[in-house]
């Protein structure tokens, strides 16, 4: 799997509030430090008004 896709997916899942760090570690099979690093390198743009759709909505 492309590392850029993994980073994008885990950041999106975490920001949507659906998954904890521990769940992302298990889901992607990566270390906690890797998850935190991806989140740190992709800061939230407070000016962006983005709403992610939820499954079932």
N, C-alpha and C positions, 0 to 999 in steps of 0.2 A: 504494500500500500504506500502511496506517495506521502512522504512526511509532511508536506504542506497541507495535504488534505486532512491528515490526522490532526495537525495543529488547529486548523480551521474548525474542524468538527468538534474537538474537545472544548475549544474556547466557546463556540456557539452553544453547546450543550450546557456548559457551566453557567454561562451568562443568562440562559433561559431559565435557570433556577430548577431545572429538572433533575440534575445529578450533582452529587457531592464529589469532592476530590477523590475520596476512597472508591466511589463507584466508577469514576473515570479511569482510575488506575487499573481496576479489574477489567473494565470493558475494553480498554485499548492494550492492556498487557504492558504498561510502561510504569516507570517509577514515579513516586510522588514529586520528586524534584523536577522531573520532566514536565509534569502538569503545571507546577507553579512557574517554571521557566516560560512555558508557552503563554500562560496568563500574563506574566510580567512583560513579555515582549509584545503583547497585543493589548495595550491599554484601552479602556473604554473611552470612546469618543463621546463626551457629554453633549456635544452639539448634534449628534446623530439621533434622529427620531425613528428608531427601527423597532418593529414589533414582530417577533418570530411567531409563526402560527403554531398552535398546539395540536397534537394529534387528537382527532375526535371533535374538533371545533368546526 
